[in-house]
Amino acid sequence: METRLLNPYHDLAAVRDPAMFFGRGQLLRRLYSAIAYQQCVSLVGARHMGKTSVLYCLRLPQVQQRFAFDLSRHILVFIDLRLQKTRADFFAAVSKQIIVQGRGRLTFTLPTDGDGEDTFSNVLDAAEEQGLHPVLLMDAFDNVARNQEFDLDFFGFLRAQATIGKVSYITASIAPLYEVCHRGIRGSPFFNIFSTFMLEPLSEEEARELVQVPAHRAGLSFTEEETTWILRLAGRHPFFIQRVCYFLFEEKCLNGSAQIDFRNVKSQAYHELLPHFEDAWERTKPEEQEMLKYEAQRKEGRQRALPELSESSLFRKFVRDKCDIHLFHMTQEEVESVLDKLDDAQALGESDLRHLNIVTARTRKNAPLSTIERGMIVRAVLTEAFERMSGNGVRKDSAPDWRLYNILYYRYFKNHLKNEQIAARLEFTSTRQYFRERNKAIGALFHILCEMEAEAHGKEDE
């Protein structure tokens, strides 16, 4: 009978096994601190970034033991709000879950009838009398905030209970609460009691742990090379990592470590993640889509404006496929084409050279640039590369070590002379010789740009 190792990367929804909950140490510490001081927090993050996993695992003793907070008098109550359509639904579900998840600590019997708000108040009163403090970990709070059944009076009631210290709230949503709430409650002071914590991608170390530890425990470790390959495909997005790991683990079980079909694993992961990529794309703002298109054309680059998505080479492939754009590879022909537009900042900003790391490194971090502003940076980079071609001493038309510099000087960077004029001025014996030397000059500029690009990439890795 065939024995197959159990694939540990099976979670398609929230992580409920504390052994599979990796990272988030700094975030958890901040959340536990807020809970200890009875503060309210809005946890904001993209879909599948791990909001539900964080809320669910917050209440687990195995996770709480990692931190030095005394929460013995707190009842952490996880509630999924996807099914609550009315106020009655909400209060019935919340009251029940406080009793169920506080079992063994909180003594209270739910009435068979009665008003939902009164029951909720009575539950909170009972908890207070018994020296307990409920903390509602409310997942998918967007569903409540968008639902017009939940009005100003509802949110005013919730705020009052928190203000007098009977309950605290930790909500999870895909955007800040003031953005997801419906028009009728935008002026509610309820939203003013929350601190906002953003759920970022995993750190590099956390991402590597998520890749390596479960596989090692399952008896089929991933090598360093495989780990690097996984993180290149998935970035630091926990759900993307899980799916790539799942298919690589299956491949190793089936064919062994020596015969891995990486192309097949990549294809399987891409098609599995495609619906999630589509959803993520539709949820991004137009200006973010433009940034994602820009980043999808850059193969290299550690600093990404939207790292949770564009650090993944699979997601960048999705963007290129969807938007019919190509991956940028600088060529000498591209450099020559751009030199003809050196005085046109708009054209330079639209050229493929805008994807150079040298150019990106000179932009203000997280500050969107206009096409003209980016074009001016491209021009500055080209000018710096050109100046590195200068010869010794003072520039002279007759100096051999200034010849390639002079060709570009007169043709593109200074006077924009015609080819025949430059050939005569620099005393070439024929037009053919001039064009050969001009190609050498453009080639020299191209190689200097390549060196500058390598330097920029090296600094990025430091």
VEXDREN-2710 file (C-alpha; in Angstrom, 1 decimal):
% VEXDREN-2710
k/r/px/py/pz
1/MET/0.0/0.0/0.0
2/GLU/1.5/3.4/-1.1
3/THR/2.4/5.7/1.7
4/ARG/2.1/9.4/0.9
5/LEU/3.4/12.2/3.1
6/LEU/0.7/14.6/4.3
7/ASN/1.0/18.0/2.5
8/PRO/1.0/20.7/5.3
9/TYR/0.2/23.5/2.9
10/HIS/-3.5/22.8/2.6
11/ASP/-5.1/25.9/4.0
12/LEU/-7.2/27.7/1.5
13/ALA/-9.1/29.7/4.1
14/ALA/-7.9/30.9/7.5
15/VAL/-5.1/29.2/9.4
16/ARG/-6.6/27.6/12.6
17/ASP/-3.6/25.4/13.5
18/PRO/-1.2/27.4/15.6
19/ALA/1.6/25.2/14.3
20/MET/1.0/26.6/10.8
21/PHE/0.7/30.2/12.0
22/PHE/4.0/31.9/11.2
23/GLY/5.3/35.4/11.7
24/ARG/3.3/38.5/12.6
25/GLY/5.2/38.8/15.9
26/GLN/5.4/42.6/15.9
27/LEU/1.7/42.9/14.9
28/LEU/0.6/40.4/17.6
29/ARG/2.6/42.2/20.2
30/ARG/0.8/45.5/19.3
31/LEU/-2.6/43.8/19.3
32/TYR/-2.1/42.1/22.7
33/SER/-0.9/45.4/24.1
34/ALA/-4.0/47.2/22.8
35/ILE/-6.2/44.4/24.2
36/ALA/-4.5/44.6/27.6
37/TYR/-5.3/48.4/27.7
38/GLN/-8.9/47.8/26.5
39/GLN/-8.3/49.7/23.2
40/CYS/-10.1/49.2/19.9
41/VAL/-8.2/48.4/16.8
42/SER/-9.1/48.3/13.1
43/LEU/-7.0/45.7/11.3
44/VAL/-6.7/46.5/7.6
45/GLY/-5.3/44.3/4.9
46/ALA/-5.9/43.0/1.4
47/ARG/-7.9/39.8/0.8
48/HIS/-6.0/36.5/1.7
49/MET/-3.3/38.6/3.5
50/GLY/-4.2/36.7/6.7
51/LYS/-6.6/38.9/8.6
52/THR/-8.9/36.0/9.6
53/SER/-5.9/33.9/10.6
54/VAL/-4.6/36.7/12.9
55/LEU/-8.0/37.2/14.6
56/TYR/-8.6/33.5/15.0
57/CYS/-5.1/32.7/16.3
58/LEU/-5.1/35.7/18.7
59/ARG/-7.4/33.8/21.0
60/LEU/-5.4/30.5/21.0
61/PRO/-3.4/29.8/24.2
62/GLN/-0.4/28.5/22.2
63/VAL/-0.1/31.8/20.4
64/GLN/-0.7/33.9/23.6
65/GLN/2.1/32.1/25.4
66/ARG/4.6/33.6/23.0
67/PHE/4.0/37.0/24.6
68/ALA/4.3/38.3/28.1
69/PHE/0.8/39.7/28.5
70/ASP/-1.6/38.7/31.2
71/LEU/-4.9/38.2/29.5
72/SER/-6.4/35.9/32.1
73/ARG/-9.3/38.3/32.7
74/HIS/-10.1/38.8/29.0
75/ILE/-12.4/36.8/26.9
76/LEU/-11.3/36.9/23.3
77/VAL/-14.3/36.1/21.1
78/PHE/-13.8/35.4/17.4
79/ILE/-16.9/36.3/15.3
80/ASP/-17.3/35.9/11.5
81/LEU/-19.7/38.6/10.4
82/ARG/-20.3/37.4/6.8
83/LEU/-23.8/36.0/7.7
84/GLN/-25.1/38.8/9.9
85/LYS/-27.6/40.7/7.8
86/THR/-29.6/42.6/10.5
87/ARG/-29.1/44.1/14.0
88/ALA/-31.0/41.2/15.5
89/ASP/-28.7/38.7/13.7
90/PHE/-25.6/40.6/15.0
91/PHE/-26.6/40.8/18.6
92/ALA/-27.9/37.2/18.7
93/ALA/-24.7/35.9/17.2
94/VAL/-22.4/38.0/19.3
95/SER/-24.1/37.3/22.6
96/LYS/-24.1/33.5/21.9
97/GLN/-20.4/33.5/21.0
98/ILE/-19.4/35.4/24.1
99/ILE/-21.1/32.7/26.1
100/VAL/-19.8/29.8/24.0
101/GLN/-16.2/31.0/23.8
102/GLY/-16.2/32.1/27.5
103/ARG/-17.5/28.7/28.7
104/GLY/-15.8/27.7/31.9
105/ARG/-15.1/31.3/32.8
106/LEU/-18.3/33.2/32.2
107/THR/-21.6/32.1/33.8
108/PHE/-24.7/33.4/32.0
109/THR/-27.8/31.8/30.5
110/LEU/-29.2/33.3/27.3
111/PRO/-32.9/34.1/27.5
112/THR/-35.2/32.3/25.0
113/ASP/-36.7/35.6/24.0
114/GLY/-36.0/39.3/24.5
115/ASP/-34.5/42.2/22.7
116/GLY/-31.1/41.6/21.1
117/GLU/-29.5/44.8/22.4
118/ASP/-30.8/44.1/26.0
119/THR/-29.4/40.6/25.9
120/PHE/-26.0/41.9/24.7
121/SER/-26.0/44.5/27.5
122/ASN/-26.9/41.9/30.0
123/VAL/-24.1/39.6/28.8
124/LEU/-21.6/42.5/29.1
125/ASP/-22.9/43.3/32.6
126/ALA/-22.5/39.7/33.7
127/ALA/-18.9/39.6/32.4
128/GLU/-18.1/42.9/34.2
129/GLU/-19.6/41.6/37.5
130/GLN/-17.5/38.4/37.2
131/GLY/-14.3/40.5/36.6
132/LEU/-14.1/39.6/32.9
133/HIS/-13.6/41.9/29.8
134/PRO/-14.9/40.6/26.4
135/VAL/-12.9/41.5/23.4
136/LEU/-14.9/41.0/20.1
137/LEU/-12.6/39.9/17.3
138/MET/-14.9/40.8/14.4
139/ASP/-13.9/39.4/11.1
140/ALA/-15.3/40.7/7.7
141/PHE/-16.5/43.9/9.5
142/ASP/-16.9/45.4/6.0
143/ASN/-20.2/43.5/5.7
144/VAL/-21.7/45.3/8.6
145/ALA/-20.2/48.7/7.8
146/ARG/-21.6/48.6/4.2
147/ASN/-25.0/47.3/5.2
148/GLN/-27.6/50.1/5.5
149/GLU/-29.5/48.0/8.1
150/PHE/-26.8/49.1/10.5
151/ASP/-27.5/52.8/11.2
152/LEU/-26.1/55.6/13.3
153/ASP/-28.1/54.4/16.3
154/PHE/-26.5/50.9/16.1
155/PHE/-23.0/52.2/15.9
156/GLY/-23.7/54.7/18.7
157/PHE/-24.8/51.9/20.9
158/LEU/-21.6/49.9/20.2
159/ARG/-19.5/52.9/20.9
160/ALA/-21.2/53.6/24.2
161/GLN/-20.4/50.0/25.4
162/ALA/-16.8/50.4/24.6
163/THR/-16.6/54.0/26.0
164/ILE/-17.8/52.8/29.4
165/GLY/-15.3/50.0/29.4
166/LYS/-17.5/47.0/29.1
167/VAL/-16.1/45.7/25.8
168/SER/-13.3/46.2/23.2
169/TYR/-13.4/45.6/19.5
170/ILE/-10.8/44.4/17.1
171/THR/-12.2/44.6/13.5
172/ALA/-10.8/43.2/10.3
173/SER/-11.6/44.8/6.9
174/ILE/-10.0/45.2/3.5
175/ALA/-9.9/49.0/3.8
176/PRO/-10.0/51.5/6.6
177/LEU/-13.5/51.7/8.3
178/TYR/-14.2/55.2/7.1
179/GLU/-13.7/54.0/3.5
180/VAL/-15.9/50.9/3.7
181/CYS/-18.9/52.3/5.6
182/HIS/-22.1/53.3/3.9
183/ARG/-23.0/57.0/3.4
184/GLY/-25.5/57.1/6.2
185/ILE/-23.0/56.4/9.0
186/ARG/-19.9/58.3/7.7
187/GLY/-20.4/60.9/10.5
188/SER/-20.6/58.3/13.2
189/PRO/-18.1/58.9/16.1
190/PHE/-17.9/55.1/16.4
191/PHE/-15.0/55.1/14.0
192/ASN/-13.0/57.6/16.1
193/ILE/-12.4/55.0/18.8
194/PHE/-10.2/52.8/16.6
195/SER/-6.4/52.8/16.0
196/THR/-5.6/51.4/12.5
197/PHE/-3.1/48.6/12.1
198/MET/-2.1/47.7/8.6
199/LEU/-1.5/44.0/7.8
200/GLU/1.7/44.1/5.7
201/PRO/3.5/41.2/3.8
202/LEU/5.5/38.8/5.9
203/SER/9.1/39.8/6.7
204/GLU/11.8/38.0/4.7
205/GLU/12.6/35.8/7.7
206/GLU/8.9/35.0/8.4
207/ALA/8.3/34.1/4.7
208/ARG/11.3/31.7/4.8
209/GLU/9.9/30.1/7.9
210/LEU/6.5/29.6/6.3
211/VAL/8.2/27.9/3.4
212/GLN/10.7/25.7/5.2
213/VAL/9.4/24.7/8.6
214/PRO/6.1/22.9/7.6
215/ALA/7.9/20.9/4.9
216/HIS/10.7/19.9/7.3
217/ARG/8.2/18.8/9.9
218/ALA/6.3/16.8/7.2
219/GLY/9.5/14.9/6.4
220/LEU/10.2/16.5/2.9
221/SER/12.4/19.6/3.4
222/PHE/12.8/22.3/0.8
223/THR/16.3/23.2/-0.1
224/GLU/17.7/26.8/0.0
225/GLU/17.5/26.9/-3.8
226/GLU/13.9/25.7/-3.7
227/THR/13.0/28.3/-1.0
228/THR/14.5/31.1/-3.0
229/TRP/12.6/29.9/-6.1
230/ILE/9.3/29.8/-4.1
231/LEU/9.7/33.3/-2.7
232/ARG/10.6/34.6/-6.2
233/LEU/7.3/33.3/-7.5
234/ALA/5.2/34.1/-4.5
235/GLY/6.8/37.2/-2.9
236/ARG/6.0/37.6/0.8
237/HIS/2.3/37.2/0.4
238/PRO/1.3/34.3/2.8
239/PHE/-1.4/32.9/0.7
240/PHE/0.7/33.0/-2.5
241/ILE/3.5/31.2/-0.6
242/GLN/1.1/28.5/0.7
243/ARG/-0.2/27.7/-2.8
244/VAL/3.3/27.5/-4.5
245/CYS/4.6/25.4/-1.6
246/TYR/1.6/23.1/-1.9
247/PHE/2.3/22.3/-5.5
248/LEU/6.0/21.9/-5.1
249/PHE/5.5/19.6/-2.1
250/GLU/3.1/17.5/-4.3
251/GLU/5.6/17.4/-7.1
252/LYS/8.4/16.2/-4.8
253/CYS/6.2/13.5/-3.3
254/LEU/5.3/12.3/-6.8
255/ASN/8.6/12.5/-8.6
256/GLY/11.3/12.9/-6.0
257/SER/13.7/15.7/-5.4
258/ALA/15.9/14.8/-8.3
259/GLN/13.2/15.0/-11.0
260/ILE/11.2/18.1/-10.1
261/ASP/9.4/19.7/-13.0
262/PHE/9.6/23.3/-11.9
263/ARG/7.8/24.5/-15.0
264/ASN/4.8/22.3/-14.2
265/VAL/4.7/23.5/-10.6
266/LYS/4.9/27.1/-11.7
267/SER/2.0/26.5/-14.2
268/GLN/-0.1/24.8/-11.6
269/ALA/0.4/27.6/-9.0
270/TYR/-0.3/30.3/-11.6
271/HIS/-3.6/28.8/-12.7
272/GLU/-4.6/28.1/-9.1
273/LEU/-3.9/31.8/-8.1
274/LEU/-5.4/33.3/-11.3
275/PRO/-8.8/34.0/-9.8
276/HIS/-7.2/35.6/-6.8
277/PHE/-5.0/37.7/-9.0
278/GLU/-8.1/38.9/-10.9
279/ASP/-9.9/39.8/-7.7
280/ALA/-6.9/41.7/-6.4
281/TRP/-6.5/43.6/-9.6
282/GLU/-10.2/44.6/-9.7
283/ARG/-10.0/45.8/-6.1
284/THR/-7.0/48.1/-6.8
285/LYS/-7.4/51.8/-7.6
286/PRO/-6.6/53.1/-11.1
287/GLU/-3.4/54.8/-9.9
288/GLU/-2.4/51.6/-8.2
289/GLN/-3.0/49.6/-11.4
290/GLU/-0.8/52.0/-13.3
291/MET/2.0/51.4/-10.7
292/LEU/1.5/47.6/-10.9
293/LYS/1.8/47.8/-14.7
294/TYR/5.0/49.8/-14.3
295/GLU/6.4/47.3/-11.8
296/ALA/5.4/44.3/-13.9
297/GLN/7.8/45.5/-16.6
298/ARG/10.7/45.5/-14.2
299/LYS/12.3/42.1/-13.6
300/GLU/14.6/43.3/-10.8
301/GLY/14.0/45.5/-7.9
302/ARG/13.6/44.9/-4.2
303/GLN/11.7/48.1/-3.5
304/ARG/8.1/47.7/-4.8
305/ALA/5.4/50.3/-4.2
306/LEU/2.8/47.5/-3.7
307/PRO/5.0/44.6/-2.4
308/GLU/2.2/42.4/-1.3
309/LEU/1.4/41.9/-5.0
310/SER/4.2/43.0/-7.2
311/GLU/7.0/41.2/-5.3
312/SER/5.4/38.0/-6.8
313/SER/6.8/37.2/-10.2
314/LEU/3.6/35.2/-10.8
315/PHE/1.4/38.3/-10.2
316/ARG/3.7/40.4/-12.4
317/LYS/3.2/37.8/-15.2
318/PHE/-0.6/38.1/-14.6
319/VAL/-0.4/41.9/-15.1
320/ARG/1.7/41.6/-18.2
321/ASP/-0.8/39.0/-19.7
322/LYS/-3.8/41.0/-18.7
323/CYS/-2.5/44.4/-19.9
324/ASP/-0.6/43.0/-22.9
325/ILE/2.7/44.6/-21.9
326/HIS/6.2/43.1/-22.0
327/LEU/9.1/42.6/-19.6
328/PHE/11.7/45.3/-20.0
329/HIS/15.1/44.3/-21.3
330/MET/17.4/47.2/-22.2
331/THR/18.9/47.0/-25.7
332/GLN/21.3/49.1/-27.6
333/GLU/18.6/49.8/-30.1
334/GLU/16.3/51.1/-27.3
335/VAL/19.1/53.5/-26.1
336/GLU/19.6/54.8/-29.7
337/SER/15.9/55.3/-30.1
338/VAL/15.7/57.3/-26.8
339/LEU/18.7/59.5/-27.7
340/ASP/16.7/60.8/-30.6
341/LYS/14.1/62.1/-28.1
342/LEU/16.5/63.6/-25.6
343/ASP/14.8/67.0/-25.6
344/ASP/11.3/65.5/-25.2
345/ALA/10.7/64.7/-21.5
346/GLN/7.2/63.3/-22.2
347/ALA/8.6/60.8/-24.7
348/LEU/11.5/59.9/-22.3
349/GLY/9.0/59.3/-19.5
350/GLU/7.1/57.0/-21.7
351/SER/10.1/55.1/-23.0
352/ASP/11.1/51.7/-21.7
353/LEU/14.2/53.2/-20.0
354/ARG/11.8/54.4/-17.3
355/HIS/11.9/50.9/-15.9
356/LEU/15.7/51.0/-15.2
357/ASN/16.6/50.6/-11.5
358/ILE/18.8/53.6/-11.8
359/VAL/15.8/55.7/-12.7
360/THR/13.6/54.1/-10.0
361/ALA/16.3/54.6/-7.3
362/ARG/16.2/58.4/-8.0
363/THR/12.4/58.7/-7.5
364/ARG/10.9/59.8/-4.3
365/LYS/9.8/56.7/-2.3
366/ASN/6.0/56.1/-2.6
367/ALA/5.5/59.4/-4.4
368/PRO/3.8/59.1/-7.8
369/LEU/5.7/60.9/-10.6
370/SER/4.2/62.5/-13.7
371/THR/5.5/61.2/-17.0
372/ILE/7.4/64.4/-17.5
373/GLU/9.1/64.2/-14.1
374/ARG/10.1/60.6/-14.8
375/GLY/11.4/61.6/-18.2
376/MET/13.6/64.3/-16.7
377/ILE/15.1/61.6/-14.5
378/VAL/15.7/59.4/-17.5
379/ARG/17.5/62.4/-19.2
380/ALA/19.7/62.9/-16.1
381/VAL/20.7/59.3/-16.1
382/LEU/21.6/59.4/-19.8
383/THR/23.6/62.6/-19.3
384/GLU/25.5/61.0/-16.4
385/ALA/26.3/57.9/-18.4
386/PHE/27.4/60.2/-21.3
387/GLU/29.7/62.2/-19.1
388/ARG/31.5/59.0/-18.0
389/MET/32.6/58.7/-21.6
390/SER/34.8/61.8/-21.4
391/GLY/38.5/61.6/-22.3
392/ASN/41.5/63.1/-20.5
393/GLY/42.0/66.8/-20.1
394/VAL/40.0/69.4/-22.0
395/ARG/37.7/68.2/-24.7
396/LYS/39.1/68.6/-28.2
397/ASP/37.6/67.6/-31.6
398/SER/41.0/66.1/-32.6
399/ALA/41.7/64.1/-29.4
400/PRO/41.3/60.4/-30.1
401/ASP/40.1/59.6/-26.5
402/TRP/37.3/62.1/-26.9
403/ARG/36.1/60.8/-30.3
404/LEU/33.2/58.7/-29.1
405/TYR/32.2/61.4/-26.6
406/ASN/32.3/64.1/-29.3
407/ILE/30.0/62.1/-31.7
408/LEU/27.3/61.9/-29.0
409/TYR/28.1/65.5/-27.9
410/TYR/27.4/67.0/-31.3
411/ARG/24.6/64.6/-32.4
412/TYR/22.4/64.4/-29.2
413/PHE/23.7/66.2/-26.1
414/LYS/24.7/69.6/-27.4
415/ASN/24.1/70.9/-30.9
416/HIS/22.0/68.2/-32.6
417/LEU/24.1/68.5/-35.8
418/LYS/23.4/66.5/-38.8
419/ASN/25.4/63.4/-39.4
420/GLU/27.2/64.9/-42.4
421/GLN/28.2/68.0/-40.4
422/ILE/29.6/65.9/-37.5
423/ALA/31.6/63.7/-39.9
424/ALA/33.2/66.8/-41.5
425/ARG/33.8/68.5/-38.1
426/LEU/35.6/65.4/-36.7
427/GLU/37.4/64.8/-40.0
428/PHE/36.2/61.3/-40.8
429/THR/37.4/60.0/-44.1
430/SER/33.9/58.8/-45.1
431/THR/30.3/58.8/-44.0
432/ARG/30.5/55.0/-43.6
433/GLN/33.4/55.4/-41.1
434/TYR/31.4/58.0/-39.2
435/PHE/28.4/55.6/-38.8
436/ARG/30.7/52.8/-37.7
437/GLU/32.1/55.1/-35.0
438/ARG/28.6/56.4/-34.0
439/ASN/27.5/52.8/-33.4
440/LYS/30.6/52.3/-31.2
441/ALA/29.7/55.5/-29.3
442/ILE/26.1/54.3/-28.7
443/GLY/27.4/50.9/-27.8
444/ALA/29.8/52.5/-25.2
445/LEU/26.9/54.5/-23.7
446/PHE/24.8/51.4/-23.6
447/HIS/27.5/49.5/-21.7
448/ILE/28.0/52.3/-19.2
449/LEU/24.2/52.3/-18.6
450/CYS/24.5/48.5/-17.9
451/GLU/27.3/49.1/-15.4
452/MET/25.2/51.8/-13.7
453/GLU/22.2/49.5/-13.6
454/ALA/24.4/46.8/-12.0
455/GLU/25.7/49.3/-9.5
456/ALA/22.1/50.4/-8.6
457/HIS/21.0/46.7/-8.2
458/GLY/24.0/46.1/-6.0
459/LYS/23.1/49.0/-3.7
460/GLU/19.5/47.7/-3.6
461/ASP/20.7/44.4/-2.3
462/GLU/22.9/45.9/0.5
END
